[in-house]
Amino acid sequence: MTALAAYWALKERAQRPYAAAERILRGQQIYGLDPSLTIQLGPVALGRRLFSTLPEDIHDHGPITGGDGRWMLTADVRLDTRDELGDTLGISAKESETLCDAALVMRAIERWQEDAFAKLIGDFAIILWDAHDARLLLARDFLGNRPLHYHHNPGFLAVASMPKGLHALGEVPREPDETAAAEFLGMLPEHGSGSFFKHINRVEPGQLVVFTSGGVRRSQCWNFPYKPLRLRDEDYVDATREVFDRAVTARLRGAGDQIGAHLSGGLDSSAVAASAARLAAPNGRIIAFTSAPAEGFKRPAFPNRFNDETAHAAAVAAMYPNMEHVVVR
């Protein structure tokens, strides 16, 4: 996870934006291994601490400006349809090699503005400053795989990947939300924009939150595109495999020749690990990890379940010469 930060001074007595954004990043330094990089445009500063995982991350030099100075962007992003997006934007393969994923997002914003977020497939948390209309936009991917939190009061708006970044600012209260904590411990699904702290909100998955000096607007920036598939019965298997392999291929970007995979006895992780093994062959090596009870464990299994999935996972691993099976007891 790349750690993000933003600070908008809404009143003169607020902190200096650059210094405040740097404090937010220092509070999140366990998430980003690279040094912090922050830039300021007027009353707003954006920054990030990069956690590099992709080949193109060597071209990520911090917050990006675009649109002849209108836009300033910082992002924690991994695009799964990077090539398709580049083709749509008319970016050549050679130029694409020199663009990090955040730079591609900026190209999309320059083309489509707010509508760009609906065209992004992958994991992302995005902070975007629009100097032309004096507004700050926050967006998350529809699965919510990358976090984004904020604190808003009459004096300033502060944004961070995680609440601990916001708590680096002394003005942000630390009062816990006991109801949210109880729901989490009860394994209830998250709902609404609340967090574990009463004065810190989260951007919900698939949501766009737009702040102006006059207020805030929330909307859904991504909805599942319902496209009925009309095939012959015998063709659905091949179609599913093609889409499944495309998804696994996208997630292998940047993994190198040695790939770790979760492998239980179920169909979902088995399908992912098997697809990765096929796609990574002949040089790629899959290390598949299976969680299992300690030796001598005798507790009865729940109805319609079994305690130890090792045998089923081992059967999958044995099918692929480039898959090493590691049982974690």
C-alpha positions, 0 to 999 in steps of 0.5 A: 500500500502506498501511503497518501496525504492531502491537506486543504487549508480552508481558513488562514489559521489552519496549518501550512499545507505542505508541513501538514501533509508531511506530518500526515505522511510521517504518521504512515511511514510503516506503509510506504518504504520510499521517502515522502514526496509532497507538492503544494498548489495554493492552499492545498498540498498532496503527498505520498510515500510509495510502496513499489511493487510494479515495474513501472513504479520506477517512473513514479516521482510523486504527485503529478500535475496535468491539464496545464496546471489545473490538476494535481494528483496523488494515487495508490493505484494498480491498474489491471487494464493498463494496456487497454486504457493506454490504447483507448487514450492513444498512448503508444506501447513505447511511451506507456513503458515510461508511465507509472499507473498514476500517470495513466490515471492523470491522462484519463482525467485530462480526457474525461475528468470525473468520468475517468474513475468509471473507466479504471479497473483495478485497485486504487485510492485517488486524491485529485485537486482541481485548481480551476474549480477549487475542489478536492476529489477523492475516489476508491475502487469498487472493491475497496482494496485501497483505503482512504480516510478524511477529517473535515472541519470548518478550518481544514480538510485532511486526507490520509490512507489510514486514520493514523496519518490523520492522528499525526495532526493534533487537531484531529480527535481520537475519540473511538466509535464504539458501535463500529468497533462492536460491529467489526468484532461481530463480523458484520459488514462495513456500511456507510462512511464511518470508521473506527473513530467518530471524527474520521470518515472513509471513502466508501468502495466505488465512491467519489467524494467531492469537496468544495468550499461550500460543501461536499458531494458524494456519488457512486463512480463505478457500477458493475456493467451488466452485459448479458452473455449469449453463447452456446452451452458448450462455449461458456467454459472456454469463455470463463477460462479466457476471462479468468486467465486474463484476470490472473495475468493482470495480477501477476504483473510485477510478481517476477519468476517466484510467486506466492499463492494461497491454496486451500482445499476450495475451488476458488483458491485452487483455480487461481493457483492453477491458473497462475501455474499455467500462465507462469510456466515454464520459468515461473515458480509458484509457492502455494501455502496451505493453512492446516491444524497443528499435528494431533488436532482432534476437534470435531469438524463443523457440519459439512466441513472438514478441518484439514484441507491439506490433502485436497490442496496437495492434489492440486499442487501435484498437478503442476511441476512448477508448484511447490506446496508448503503446509503451514500448521 
